[in-house]
């Protein structure tokens, strides 16, 4: 885990380039506190903040090729670097470090832009080819590591986080209406958009090349893919689910062994569910690596999973630490959390993970393995089961019996949307007319989130224009998506919205790097995902049992109640975190002051004040109001924290290309 920053061009009006690079990379010290490195040449500047995990002695960046014509700074890990190094050395390449970074420049020398195809890892890469005078930016297949860019002052600027961009070009810190409206719909802007105007995120699985004269191209080198459902009758790759589950276990063991590579101790998060428990069980059973485990527990029983966590600790015999978090802890830490996320959030769930990362760091660990990604890859979310029931229901929309199947979902919620049959029919009946659209499964959740749009100021809503959440999301989907099975469509949309934009960012990279922790995700090894995507949908969701094949692959390693336990999404207290006995925290009171609300131009002051009063009275209990409150608060914090003097102007937004720098 590290941070990178740089520019391409001849920046105007910034002063001395080295000082500008130092200011940029200085904002990323939390990502890499172990040292800084720089490379400057005519028209190019690269900077790096290092978190030392592999090759402590000689792995400082930037790293160059033998001829010093190719230079790179890199954030993340290349897990298969030992195998790549052996192959390259057999072909005559000579290395001067023992780091994973150095394989990047050698692969580029040999394969050009196709070097990314050889990497098994999580990465954001900036590579400068001095001979060809071109910059290459690349991001890993799933978007685990971030990479942002913008054009300003006669240069292209790029960095691991937007705050580094704003250190050089603070005038770019202008909130973007469309980015905000996307957040209040999907929980995060869809790549390449961000919450800031003219600041972009390189999408997962993409590579961008920029020539010194400004010409550039962006191409996708990897994507989630699924079999054509019309070929369902062809012979399967596996004789039965047991054979496939055995192969899945072997693939997971291989992925874990790769991701355990480090020259520092490795820990693991243990949530008490199937996914993280399975990772720790595989480490304990099939490797010699000692693993320390860490968990979050909550004061409120509705959110707490500590009983299941302790059951796994006893079963596996790990040395374990638990961080107990209360609503007051979340409220106090929320401003710092928003500063790290750099985008509005609709949930507080990332805050306890940021606090957990602090505890992990204090225990002298830098690396943790987590169970993130399993739900997207193996069909674990209730959303997937909802969609299965709703498709069944939509074939007979007048049926009163079919929607009752929804009552089997959300048993872990105090205020379950499925508890009352009439309310369930009304809530989950939203969007049944969209059954033939690829975003069908997501309509209820997006509809709930979009209720927060009513709190935005009329000027901001008008600036976003005639915007359709369903159509906009579908514009990001493959042309052949309707050839896939329904579950495959649902998985793809989930991977491209919630996983990449929110979970791997606000609850993943940003929460961990706030305290210099690197998270690793074995379920998102691309060979595991490619294998899982070929599986029959019925092996992922059997009836209404989620992740069936994963349960079969891991079941004998876990206690029976963990192996069979229904998925309980990780959640944390939301609006209640910002009030004590009906009194708002000081910063919350100041941000929700009507005069301040009007001054920002972001929200309808009267509507927000009514929501604030409702939250203060403890009457915000449903998803929609909680998401709106947290979203408004985080947006106000983001506006407060951005560089001042660059006030937003809510001008009409023109449709922008998905790849705004493409010539």
C-alpha positions as a printed Julia matrix, in Angstrom:
663×3 Matrix{Float64}:
   0.0     0.0     0.0
   1.39    3.36   -1.01
   0.44    6.67   -2.56
   1.44    8.12   -5.9
   1.17   11.54   -7.54
   2.51   13.32  -10.58
   2.0    15.45  -13.65
   2.61   15.36  -17.39
   3.14   18.62  -19.23
   4.63   21.99  -18.48
   2.54   23.37  -15.61
   1.87   27.08  -15.63
   1.64   29.22  -12.53
   2.58   26.67   -9.88
   6.14   27.69   -9.04
   8.92   25.12   -8.67
   7.89   21.64   -9.86
   9.73   19.72   -7.14
   8.04   21.75   -4.43
   4.66   21.11   -6.07
   5.3    17.36   -6.14
   6.35   17.47   -2.49
   3.13   19.26   -1.59
   1.08   16.7    -3.52
   2.7    13.61   -2.05
   2.73   15.16    1.41
  -1.06   14.92    1.49
  -0.73   11.13    1.06
   1.6    10.48    4.0
  -1.12    8.31    5.61
  -0.94    5.94    2.63
   2.84    5.64    2.79
   4.58    6.91    5.92
   7.82    4.98    5.39
   9.49    7.26    2.84
   9.1     9.52   -0.2
  10.65    9.24   -3.67
  10.69   11.49   -6.75
  11.59   11.46  -10.43
  11.58   14.69  -12.45
  12.5    15.26  -16.06
  11.41   17.66  -18.76
   7.61   17.63  -18.79
   7.16   14.8   -16.27
   7.1    14.49  -12.5
   6.52   11.35  -10.42
   6.22   11.16   -6.64
   5.72    8.23   -4.27
   4.85    7.72   -0.6
   5.89    4.25    0.54
   4.38    1.75    2.93
   7.14   -0.86    3.15
   5.74   -4.39    2.89
   7.92   -6.22    0.33
  11.69   -5.71   -0.1
  12.21   -3.38    2.82
  15.84   -2.69    1.9
  15.86   -1.95   -1.85
  12.22   -1.47   -2.87
  12.04    2.34   -2.69
  10.27    3.98   -5.64
  10.38    5.31   -8.33
  11.76    2.14   -9.93
  13.4     2.16  -13.37
  14.41   -0.33  -16.06
  18.1    -1.1   -16.71
  18.39    1.67  -19.31
  16.67    4.22  -17.04
  14.24    4.95  -19.88
  11.14    3.59  -18.11
  10.15    4.79  -14.64
   7.23    3.81  -12.47
   5.49    4.66   -9.22
   2.99    2.13   -8.03
   0.37    1.69   -5.3
  -0.62   -1.83   -4.29
   0.84   -5.3    -4.66
   1.73   -7.63   -7.53
   1.1   -10.96   -5.83
   2.61  -13.16   -8.56
   5.81  -11.14   -8.78
   8.07  -14.08   -7.89
   6.75  -16.18  -10.77
   6.97  -13.21  -13.13
  10.51  -12.45  -12.05
  11.57  -16.06  -12.67
  10.06  -15.99  -16.17
  11.69  -12.67  -17.0
  15.1   -13.7   -15.7
  14.89  -16.82  -17.86
  14.45  -14.47  -20.83
  17.52  -12.42  -19.93
  16.14   -9.65  -17.74
  18.32   -8.51  -14.85
  16.91   -7.0   -11.66
  18.47   -4.58   -9.17
  15.87   -4.97   -6.37
  13.83   -7.78   -4.79
  10.61   -5.78   -5.04
   7.36   -6.59   -6.8
   7.45   -3.11   -8.38
  10.43   -3.88  -10.59
   8.59   -6.56  -12.55
   6.34   -3.79  -13.9
   9.08   -2.0   -15.85
  10.5    -5.27  -17.19
   7.07   -6.48  -18.29
   6.5    -3.15  -20.04
   9.85   -3.44  -21.81
   8.85   -6.88  -23.1
   5.1    -6.62  -23.69
   4.31   -2.91  -23.96
   0.84   -1.93  -22.81
  -0.14   -5.59  -22.51
   2.03   -5.83  -19.38
  -1.13   -5.48  -17.28
  -2.46   -8.81  -18.57
   0.35  -10.6   -16.72
  -0.32   -9.03  -13.32
  -2.19  -10.76  -10.51
  -2.67   -8.02   -8.01
  -4.33   -4.87   -6.79
  -2.71   -1.79   -8.19
  -2.68    1.74   -9.49
   0.33    2.35  -11.73
   1.87    5.43  -13.29
   4.65    4.6   -15.78
   6.73    7.05  -17.82
   8.33    5.89  -21.08
  11.01    8.5   -21.75
  11.95    7.07  -25.14
   8.42    7.28  -26.54
   7.52   10.31  -24.4
   4.32    8.74  -23.1
   2.62    8.23  -19.75
   0.76    5.03  -18.92
  -1.83    4.94  -16.13
  -3.36    1.59  -15.16
  -5.8     0.42  -12.5
  -6.46   -3.12  -11.26
  -9.36   -5.21  -12.53
 -11.77   -4.5    -9.66
 -10.84   -0.98   -8.61
  -9.29   -1.98   -5.3
  -6.72    0.82   -5.58
  -7.79    4.33   -6.64
  -6.36    6.54   -9.38
  -7.63   10.05  -10.23
  -6.7    12.61  -12.85
  -7.57   16.09  -14.05
  -6.36   18.66  -16.58
  -5.39   22.14  -15.4
  -2.66   24.73  -15.95
  -1.31   23.14  -19.13
  -0.76   19.72  -17.54
  -2.37   16.39  -16.74
  -2.32   15.73  -12.98
  -2.78   12.28  -11.44
  -2.76   10.87   -7.91
  -4.02    8.14   -5.6
  -6.37   10.59   -3.91
  -7.98   13.83   -5.04
  -6.54   15.81   -2.14
  -3.12   15.42   -3.79
  -4.5    16.94   -7.01
  -5.96   19.87   -5.06
  -2.59   20.52   -3.42
  -1.33   21.49   -6.89
  -4.48   22.84   -8.54
  -6.94   23.85   -5.77
  -9.22   25.5    -8.32
 -10.33   21.99   -9.38
 -12.06   21.43   -6.02
 -15.51   22.3    -7.34
 -18.38   20.03   -6.37
 -20.14   18.44   -9.33
 -23.96   18.28   -9.47
 -24.04   15.09  -11.46
 -21.52   13.41   -9.18
 -23.61   14.33   -6.14
 -26.83   13.14   -7.74
 -25.2     9.83   -8.68
 -24.06    9.4    -5.08
 -27.59   10.0    -3.82
 -28.77    7.29   -6.23
 -26.12    4.54   -6.4
 -24.19    5.36   -3.17
 -21.2     6.54   -5.23
 -20.51    8.22   -8.58
 -20.02    5.8   -11.45
 -16.53    5.82  -12.92
 -15.13    7.96  -14.42
 -17.22   10.6   -12.61
 -16.39   11.83   -9.11
 -17.95   14.28   -6.68
 -15.78   17.02   -8.23
 -16.18   18.8   -11.54
 -13.58   17.85  -14.17
 -11.85   15.39  -11.83
 -12.05   11.79  -13.01
 -11.42    8.27  -11.75
  -9.74    5.82  -14.08
 -12.27    2.94  -14.21
 -11.29   -0.52  -12.93
  -9.67   -2.78  -15.51
  -8.65    0.17  -17.69
  -5.37    1.54  -19.02
  -4.84    5.1   -20.23
  -1.93    6.29  -22.35
  -1.12    9.97  -22.71
   1.44   11.27  -25.16
   3.59   14.29  -24.35
   1.62   16.35  -26.89
  -1.61   15.6   -24.99
  -3.05   12.9   -27.26
  -4.45   10.01  -25.27
  -6.41    6.77  -25.39
  -8.29    4.8   -22.77
  -9.01    1.1   -23.2
 -10.49   -1.67  -21.1
  -8.14   -4.62  -20.65
 -10.39   -6.75  -18.39
 -14.02   -6.98  -17.4
 -16.47   -9.25  -15.63
 -17.86  -11.68  -18.21
 -20.45  -14.44  -18.08
 -21.6   -17.27  -20.38
 -24.38  -16.72  -22.88
 -27.52  -18.05  -21.16
 -28.82  -19.28  -24.51
 -26.07  -21.94  -24.44
 -27.26  -23.35  -21.13
 -27.78  -26.78  -22.68
 -24.13  -27.38  -23.49
 -22.23  -29.91  -21.33
 -21.01  -28.29  -18.09
 -17.32  -28.04  -17.23
 -17.92  -29.99  -14.02
 -19.82  -33.21  -13.45
 -21.58  -31.83  -10.38
 -21.45  -29.09   -7.76
 -19.19  -31.17   -5.5
 -16.51  -31.33   -8.17
 -16.79  -27.59   -8.78
 -16.66  -26.85   -5.03
 -13.44  -28.86   -4.72
 -11.88  -26.82   -7.53
 -13.11  -23.61   -5.91
 -11.36  -24.53   -2.67
  -8.09  -25.16   -4.49
  -8.35  -21.84   -6.3
  -9.03  -20.0    -3.05
  -6.07  -21.7    -1.36
  -3.83  -20.63   -4.26
  -5.12  -17.05   -4.09
  -4.59  -16.88   -0.33
  -1.05  -18.22   -0.58
  -0.22  -15.49   -3.09
  -1.82  -12.78   -0.98
   0.02  -13.85    2.17
   3.31  -12.8     0.57
   4.82  -10.03    2.66
   7.98   -9.2     4.57
   5.85   -8.06    7.52
   3.29   -9.91    9.69
  -0.15  -10.46    8.13
  -3.48  -10.24    9.95
  -7.1   -10.9     8.96
 -10.47   -9.36    9.67
 -13.02  -11.69   11.2
 -16.64  -10.53   10.93
 -18.31  -13.72   12.12
 -19.82  -14.56    8.74
 -19.0   -17.23    6.18
 -16.68  -15.14    4.01
 -14.06  -13.88    6.46
 -14.31  -17.05    8.56
 -13.57  -19.1     5.46
 -10.47  -17.03    4.67
  -9.05  -17.47    8.17
  -9.91  -21.2     8.19
  -8.1   -21.71    4.88
  -5.04  -19.86    6.18
  -4.95  -21.94    9.36
  -5.54  -25.27    7.59
  -3.52  -24.99    4.39
  -0.62  -22.62    5.11
   2.11  -22.24    7.71
   1.48  -18.51    8.1
   0.59  -17.42   11.63
  -2.43  -15.12   11.43
  -3.69  -12.58   13.93
  -7.42  -11.76   13.73
  -9.29   -8.52   14.35
 -13.0    -7.68   14.68
 -15.43   -4.84   15.23
 -18.19   -5.23   17.82
 -21.06   -2.86   18.58
 -22.89   -1.82   21.72
 -26.27   -2.22   19.97
 -27.35   -5.86   19.54
 -28.92   -5.09   16.13
 -25.45   -4.51   14.66
 -23.3    -6.74   16.84
 -21.88  -10.05   15.58
 -19.33  -10.61   18.34
 -20.88  -13.93   19.48
 -20.22  -15.41   16.04
 -16.76  -13.86   15.94
 -15.82  -15.4    19.27
 -17.14  -18.78   18.13
 -14.72  -18.66   15.2
 -11.85  -17.54   17.41
 -12.44  -20.55   19.69
 -12.78  -22.87   16.69
  -9.57  -21.69   15.01
  -7.56  -20.82   18.1
  -6.35  -17.48   16.75
  -4.88  -14.66   18.77
  -7.65  -12.11   18.49
  -8.46   -8.46   19.26
 -11.9    -6.88   19.26
 -12.64   -3.17   18.95
 -15.96   -2.26   20.53
 -17.53    0.78   18.86
 -20.46    2.89   20.03
 -22.53    5.5    18.28
 -20.54    8.26   20.0
 -17.3     6.92   18.5
 -18.8     7.06   15.03
 -20.08   10.61   15.47
 -16.71   11.84   16.72
 -14.7    10.22   13.92
 -17.08   10.99   11.04
 -15.45   14.28    9.87
 -12.06   12.58    9.55
 -13.67    9.68    7.73
 -15.24   12.0     5.15
 -11.89   13.73    4.67
 -10.43   10.36    3.69
 -13.33    9.19    1.51
 -13.38   12.44   -0.53
 -16.98   11.75   -1.5
 -20.36   11.89    0.21
 -21.45    8.66    1.87
 -24.94    7.44    2.72
 -23.86    5.1     5.53
 -21.55    5.31    8.53
 -20.38    1.69    8.19
 -16.89    2.68    7.03
 -16.13    4.61   10.21
 -15.75    1.57   12.53
 -13.49    0.0     9.9
 -11.32    3.12    9.93
 -11.15    2.89   13.73
 -10.34   -0.82   13.48
  -7.46   -0.02   11.11
  -6.08    2.28   13.79
  -6.1    -0.57   16.3
  -4.47   -2.92   13.78
  -1.7    -0.41   13.17
  -1.18    0.05   16.9
  -0.68   -3.72   17.1
   2.22   -3.29   14.6
   0.43   -4.85   11.62
   0.37   -3.34    8.13
  -1.52   -6.0     6.13
  -4.91   -7.65    6.65
  -6.84  -10.14    4.53
 -10.61   -9.64    4.37
 -13.67  -11.43    3.01
 -14.8    -8.55    0.79
 -16.01   -9.54   -2.67
 -17.49  -12.94   -1.88
 -21.06  -11.63   -1.97
 -20.62  -10.09   -5.41
 -18.82  -13.12   -6.8
 -21.03  -15.88   -5.36
 -24.43  -14.2    -5.09
 -24.48  -13.45   -1.38
 -26.62  -10.36   -1.05
 -30.32  -10.3    -0.23
 -30.67   -8.12   -3.31
 -29.96  -11.16   -5.5
 -32.57  -13.23   -3.68
 -35.03  -10.33   -3.82
 -34.59  -10.18   -7.57
 -35.18  -13.93   -7.89
 -38.46  -13.65   -5.97
 -39.5   -10.5    -7.81
 -38.92  -12.1   -11.2
 -41.05  -15.05  -10.07
 -43.7   -12.62   -8.82
 -43.61  -10.47  -11.98
 -44.76  -13.44  -14.06
 -48.03  -13.26  -12.07
 -48.09   -9.68  -10.71
 -51.6   -10.1    -9.34
 -50.53  -13.02   -7.12
 -50.78  -12.51   -3.36
 -48.85  -15.66   -2.55
 -45.66  -15.12   -4.54
 -44.56  -11.88   -2.82
 -44.89  -13.62    0.56
 -41.63  -15.38   -0.25
 -39.99  -12.03    0.51
 -40.84  -12.63    4.17
 -37.94  -15.07    4.29
 -35.51  -12.17    3.8
 -34.16   -9.56    6.22
 -34.86  -11.49    9.41
 -31.88   -9.76   11.05
 -33.46   -6.28   10.77
 -35.47   -4.7    13.56
 -37.5    -2.79   10.95
 -37.54   -5.32    8.12
 -39.16   -4.11    4.88
 -40.48   -7.66    4.45
 -42.1    -8.08    7.89
 -45.49   -6.65    6.9
 -46.87   -8.41    3.78
 -48.75   -5.34    2.56
 -45.76   -3.03    3.03
 -43.44   -5.62    1.48
 -45.65   -5.86   -1.6
 -45.64   -2.08   -1.94
 -41.86   -1.72   -1.41
 -40.61   -4.64   -3.49
 -43.29   -4.11   -6.12
 -41.46   -0.97   -7.22
 -40.06   -1.45  -10.69
 -41.73   -4.74  -11.6
 -42.41   -3.17  -14.99
 -38.64   -3.06  -15.55
 -38.25   -6.85  -15.47
 -36.69   -6.88  -18.96
 -34.05   -4.26  -18.1
 -30.57   -5.23  -16.87
 -30.88   -2.96  -13.8
 -34.15   -4.6   -12.66
 -32.69   -6.01   -9.42
 -31.44   -2.62   -8.27
 -34.58   -0.52   -8.78
 -35.93   -0.82   -5.17
 -32.61    0.11   -3.57
 -31.95    2.98   -5.95
 -35.51    4.21   -5.49
 -34.98    4.31   -1.73
 -31.67    6.13   -2.06
 -33.06    8.65   -4.55
 -35.57    9.95   -2.04
 -32.65   11.99   -0.75
 -32.64   13.94   -4.03
 -35.67   15.86   -2.79
 -33.4    17.58   -0.25
 -31.06   19.04   -2.89
 -31.46   22.69   -3.78
 -33.61   23.45   -6.84
 -30.59   25.09   -8.48
 -28.45   21.98   -8.08
 -31.19   19.67   -9.35
 -31.75   21.94  -12.34
 -28.02   21.98  -13.11
 -28.0    18.18  -13.41
 -30.6    18.41  -16.16
 -32.99   15.69  -17.24
 -31.15   12.83  -15.58
 -32.49    9.26  -15.5
 -30.77    6.97  -12.96
 -31.74    3.73  -14.7
 -30.78    4.88  -18.18
 -27.5     6.39  -16.96
 -26.48    3.16  -15.21
 -27.41    1.14  -18.28
 -25.19    3.35  -20.45
 -22.24    1.86  -18.54
 -23.21   -1.78  -19.22
 -22.01   -4.17  -21.94
 -24.12   -4.39  -25.1
 -24.56   -8.15  -24.65
 -25.6    -8.09  -20.97
 -29.14   -9.29  -21.74
 -27.63  -12.49  -23.2
 -26.52  -13.44  -19.68
 -28.56  -15.19  -17.02
 -30.55  -12.85  -14.74
 -28.24  -13.46  -11.76
 -25.21  -12.65  -13.91
 -26.76   -9.32  -14.9
 -27.46   -8.53  -11.26
 -23.89   -9.42  -10.26
 -22.39   -7.24  -12.98
 -24.43   -4.18  -12.03
 -23.56   -4.71   -8.36
 -19.86   -5.04   -9.17
 -19.85   -1.86  -11.23
 -21.79    0.26   -8.76
 -21.67   -0.7    -5.1
 -18.47   -2.81   -5.12
 -16.16   -0.55   -7.09
 -17.6     2.81   -6.1
 -18.43    2.31   -2.45
 -17.32   -0.93   -0.76
 -13.77   -1.06   -2.09
 -13.38    2.68   -1.61
 -15.17    4.13    1.43
 -15.28    0.83    3.36
 -12.08   -0.56    1.83
  -9.09    1.44    0.62
  -9.94    4.73    2.35
 -10.89    3.24    5.72
  -7.69    1.16    5.84
  -5.18    3.63    4.42
  -6.34    6.29    6.85
  -4.06    4.42    9.26
  -1.52    3.0     6.77
  -3.12   -0.45    6.54
  -3.24   -2.49    3.35
  -6.33   -4.63    2.84
  -6.12   -7.71    0.62
  -9.09   -9.51   -0.93
  -8.59  -13.19   -1.9
 -12.15  -13.53   -3.24
 -11.23  -10.85   -5.79
  -8.31  -12.78   -7.23
  -9.24  -12.5   -10.91
  -8.71  -16.22  -11.53
 -11.23  -16.98   -8.77
 -13.73  -14.52  -10.22
 -13.33  -15.83  -13.77
 -13.92  -19.36  -12.45
 -16.98  -18.3   -10.45
 -18.48  -16.42  -13.38
 -18.6   -19.66  -15.39
 -20.6   -21.49  -12.71
 -24.31  -22.23  -13.2
 -26.39  -19.61  -11.33
 -28.24  -22.39   -9.47
 -24.95  -23.38   -7.79
 -24.66  -19.88   -6.32
 -28.26  -19.43   -5.14
 -30.1   -22.71   -4.45
 -33.71  -21.87   -3.73
 -33.18  -18.88   -1.44
 -29.89  -20.11    0.02
 -27.1   -17.77   -1.01
 -23.49  -18.72   -1.84
 -24.36  -22.42   -1.97
 -21.13  -23.51   -3.66
 -18.98  -21.43   -1.3
 -20.72  -23.03    1.69
 -19.96  -26.45    0.19
 -16.32  -25.53   -0.46
 -15.74  -24.23    3.08
 -18.33  -26.02    5.2
 -16.15  -28.76    6.7
 -13.65  -26.15    7.94
 -16.2   -24.17    9.97
 -18.61  -24.7    12.85
 -22.0   -25.81   11.52
 -23.81  -22.65   12.62
 -21.28  -20.44   10.81
 -21.33  -22.56    7.65
 -25.13  -22.46    7.48
 -25.65  -18.94    8.79
 -27.74  -16.61    6.62
 -25.88  -13.59    5.3
 -26.11  -10.58    7.63
 -24.75   -7.46    5.95
 -22.26   -5.44    7.93
 -23.97   -2.3     9.23
 -23.41    0.42   11.83
 -25.56    3.02   13.64
 -26.38    5.9    11.28
 -28.25    9.12   12.23
 -28.33    8.19   15.92
 -24.53    8.57   15.98
 -24.78   12.36   15.74
 -27.03   13.11   18.74
 -26.61   12.64   22.48
 -29.86   12.73   24.45
 -31.48   14.67   21.64
 -28.66   17.19   21.39
 -26.63   17.32   18.16
 -22.85   17.2    18.22
 -21.38   20.68   17.93
 -20.16   20.31   14.33
 -23.48   18.78   13.3
 -25.39   21.71   14.81
 -23.18   24.18   12.94
 -23.48   22.42    9.59
 -27.26   22.12    9.8
 -27.74   25.75   10.8
 -30.28   27.12    8.27
 -28.07   30.1     7.42
 -25.16   27.79    6.66
 -27.37   25.5     4.58
 -28.55   28.45    2.49
 -24.98   29.72    2.06
 -23.75   26.46    0.58
 -26.41   26.39   -2.12
 -26.4    22.62   -1.9
 -29.68   21.84   -0.16
 -33.24   23.0     0.37
 -32.83   24.54    3.81
 -36.44   24.1     4.9
 -36.62   20.43    3.88
 -33.3    19.61    5.52
 -34.31   21.39    8.72
 -37.41   19.18    8.94
 -35.28   16.05    8.54
 -32.83   17.37   11.17
 -35.68   17.86   13.64
 -36.93   14.35   12.95
 -33.45   12.89   13.54
 -33.02   14.95   16.69
 -36.26   13.46   18.04
 -34.98    9.95   17.33
 -37.69    9.32   14.73
 -35.38    8.51   11.81
 -35.61    4.72   11.65
 -36.07    3.76    7.98
 -33.38    3.31    5.35
 -34.44    6.3     3.24
 -34.3     8.94    6.0
 -31.1     7.52    7.5
 -29.36    7.52    4.13
 -30.56   11.05    3.41
 -29.35   12.36    6.77
 -25.9    10.79    6.48
 -25.62   11.84    2.84
 -26.49   15.45    3.62
 -24.11   15.58    6.59
 -21.21   14.06    4.65
 -21.8    16.42    1.71
 -21.77   19.43    4.03
 -18.51   18.17    5.57
 -16.98   17.64    2.14
 -17.94   21.16    1.12
 -16.43   22.52    4.35
 -13.18   20.57    3.92
 -12.42   21.34    0.27
 -10.02   24.19   -0.62
 -11.9    27.48   -0.29
 -12.15   30.29   -2.79
 -13.53   28.05   -5.54
 -17.25   28.29   -4.99
 -19.51   26.0    -7.03
 -21.57   27.44   -9.82
 -24.54   25.24  -10.62
 -24.29   25.51  -14.38
 -26.15   23.08  -16.68
 -24.23   19.85  -17.08
 -23.58   18.59  -20.57
 -23.37   14.86  -21.11
 -19.74   13.88  -20.82
 -17.95   11.0   -22.45
 -17.33    7.98  -20.25
 -13.65    8.61  -20.96
 -13.35   12.39  -20.97
  -9.7    12.57  -21.98
 -10.03   10.33  -25.02
  -9.11   12.14  -28.2
